[in-house]
């Protein structure tokens, strides 16, 4: 299970150089879990930047992964395997 924080999603889509493990995790959508709150936060950031086309595109990419509602049980499980 890989869960990546909203800030890393934003950095990834902004083209910021990231650790190879993060890029590989994002590229492996079969094992990437995206908390629904991350969809909100990433979309809101690009909409606030007045970039609605990018907002649509990045959400489409994120939705290729497994979107979940992050509850306390999943959060604690993910904390053992999370990529920072």
Buried (B, 14 or more C-beta within 10 A) or exposed (E): EBBBBBEBBBBBBEEEEBEEEBEEBBEEBEEBBBBEEBBEBBBEBBEEEEEEEBBEEBBEBBEEBBBBEBEEEBEEEBEEEBBE
